[in-house]
Amino acid sequence: MLLATNRKVNAAKVSRAKRGGRVLRFGILTDTHYSDRPVGGTRYYRESEAKMREAVECFNRSDLDFIIELGDMKDMPQSADPVQTLRDLDHIESIFGRFDGARYHALGNHDMDCISKEEFLAHTHNTGRAAGRAYYSFVAKGVRCIVLDANYNPDGEPYCRGNFDWKHAMIPMEQLRWLDEELTAHPKQPTLIFLHQLLDSFSKINKNVCVDNADAVREVLERHPQVRAVFQGHHHAGHYSHQAGIDYITL
């Protein structure tokens, strides 16, 4: 696995999922927050363009099975203009799309700050049957990869055009049922989970960056021993925890 953060690109040695002697290799990046706008605080929005290019060039040299970005690929223009934010999204997605292989997205809160989920999905690409979907699964080298969407308000309404408080995210019951069914149907496949917000609320982490119903999501995951790891973004400082045989890795 190769990790690309919004500050650097680096190779990282982690536990490799193996099946039949084959090694799964994939690239991750998250929280690029690209926007064609001036520096704001600690965010250097325009610099994400060069960092994305560097990441994709690194990925293309690395013989990967797929790449995935874990949300907040874009940020919002100062004017909250949906036309400009879609133009920014198209630009950063065009660079992400230079990867020569399968690629996927998980949705982040900033991806819906002034546009809808439908608009974000229409302007980005997921490979194969994941096209146009906010949550989905795919298989690579015998490993099942499940991408979740926690961009819902406590009342179950999806994030749309800024109608949310970033401190609150949840995974609705319908998606939880789908997750359980997906895991039940494939008990022999090593499984990795990907999403933007954090599920390891049991750890010493600010609960504002965690999914509100993370306990319920983990209860589903822990019923299925094939789940090996959860990969998350959102918390820019990064984080790691472990519980019930599952690694929780925040980039």
N, C-alpha and C positions, 0 to 999 in steps of 0.2 A: 504494500500500500504506500502511496506517496501522499503527503499532506501539503496543501498549499494554503497558507493563511493570508490575511490581508496585509501582512508585513513582510513575509518572506516565503520562499519555496524551499523545502528541505525534504530529504529522504528520511524516513523513520522506520525502524525495525519494530514490527509488532507481531503478535501471534498470527500465523498464516493459516487460513482455513484450507484444508487439503481433502481431496476426495479422489480416490483412485490414482494417487500419485501426482495429480495436477495441482498446481498452485494458483490461487486466485490473486490477481494483482489489479488494484484499482486506485484511482486518484480522487482526492476530495479537496474542495475549497469551499469557503463560506464567508459570508458577511463582507463582500467586496464593497457594498454601499456606493456603487458608481452613480455619479450624477455630474452633469456639466454645469457645475456651480463652484463658487469660491470656497476656500477652506472655511470650515466652521468648527471651532473648538479643536478637538483632537481628530476630526475627520477631514481627510485630504481626498475629497471625492474624485477629483479628476485623475489623481495618481493611480487609482484602481485600474485604469485602462492599461497602463504599462505592466502592472502586476499580473493582470489577467493574461496578457500576452506571454509574459515570462512563465506563468504556470502552465499554459497550454503547450508552449514549446517544450517545457520539461516533460509534460505528460506524453507528448508525441514521441519523445526519445526513449520512453520507458517501458514499452511493450506491455501496455495495460489492457485489461478486458473491458473496462468502462471507466468513465469519470462521472462524478456527481457533485453538484453544488447544493449546500444545505440552507439556502435562503438568504434574504436581504441582499440579493444580487445587485439591486439598484436602491437608490434613495430617492428623495423627493426634491424637485426643484424649489427654490425659495418661494416661488409664486404659487406652488401647489397646482401647477398646470398639467392636466392629464395628457395633453398633446405632447408637451416636452418630455414628460416622464416616459411615455411610450417610445419617443424618439431615442431617449437615453437607453431604455431597455433594449431596443433593437440594436443599438450600437454595441453594447457590452455582450449581448447574446451572439452577435456576429463573430466576435472574437472567441467566445466560448465554443462556438460552432466550428472552429478551425481544428478541433480535435478530430483525429482520423479514427473514429470508432464510436461505440455506443455512448450516449450521454444522457444524463437525467438531472431533474431538479426536485428539490423539496421547497415548499413555500415558506417564506418568512413574513413577519409582520410588515416590514417596510415594502414588501412587494405589493401590498394592497393599500398603501398610504393615500393614494389619490386615484387609484384605478381598482377595478374589480378582479376577482380571481379569474373570471372568464377571459378578461382582457389580457392578464398576465399569461395565462396558458396559451392564448391564441398567438402571442408574440414570442413564445419560447418553444423549444423542441425537446420532447422525450422520445426515446427510441422505441420502435415497435408498438406493442399493445399498450404501453404507458402513455402514448401520445394523447394530449389533451386532458390528462387525469391529474387530480390534486393528490390522491393517494392511490397506491398501486403496488404490485410486486413484479419482479422479474427474476430470472435465474441466470447465473453466470458461473461456469466451471462447477456445476453441481451445487452451488450455494444459492439459497433463496434470499433475495434482498427485498425488504419491505419498506416502503416509503410512506410515512404518516403525515397527516395535515392537522396541526393543532390550532389553526388560525380560525377559531370560533370564539364568540363571546359567551359569557356564563349562561345566557338565555338560549344558546344554541344557534344564534344568528351568525352566519359567516362574516369574517372580516370583509369589508367592502368600502373603498373610498374613505378610509380613515375613521370608520365608525367603531373604533375599538380603543381600549386602554392596553398598551403593550404589556402591562403587568399581569394581565389576565388572558389566559389561553386555555382551551380545553379540546378534548377529543370526544365528539358526540357518541352516543350509544350505538348508533347505526354503524359507525366506523369501528367501534370496539368489537361489535359482533362480527363484522367482516374480518378483523384481525384474528379473532379467535378461530373462526372458520378456516382461514388461510393456514394457520399454524396446525390446526387439527388435521387438515387434509394432507399435510406434508411433514409427518413426524420424523422422517429419516433424513431430511435435508438440513445441514447446518444453516442457520439463519442469522442474518444481520438486519438491524433496524436502523433507519435513517429518519431524522426529523430536525426541525429548526430549534424549537424550545426544548428545555431540559426535562427529563423524566426522573432524575435521581434526587428528588426532593428529600429523601431520607438522609442525604449527606450534608456536610457543612457548607451549604451554598445558599445564597439569597433566594428565598422562595419566589421573589418577583420574576425571576428568570425561568421558573418552572411551570409546567402545565398544571392547571388547577386540579385536575383529576388524575394526576400522575400515579397516585396509589392504585387506582382502579386499572390503569394501563399496565403497571408493573405486575399486578395480580394476574392478568392475562398472560403476560410474558413468562412469569415464573412457573406457570402450569405446564409449560412446554420446554423441556430440557434441551431442545435443539437450538434455542436462542443463545447465541454466543456473545454478542456485543450490540450496543446502541451507540450510534454516532450522532452528535448534536452540534449546533452552532450557537448563535444568539449571544452567549456570554463571552465577550471578546477576550477576557483574560484567560480563558481556557479552564478546564477542570477535569478531574478523573475520580471515579469511585467504582466500587465493586459490591455487588450483593447477589446472593443466591446463584452464584455461578455466572453472572452476567457482568461484563465490563461496560461502564458508561464513560465514553470518551467525548469530551467537549473541546472543539478546536477554537 
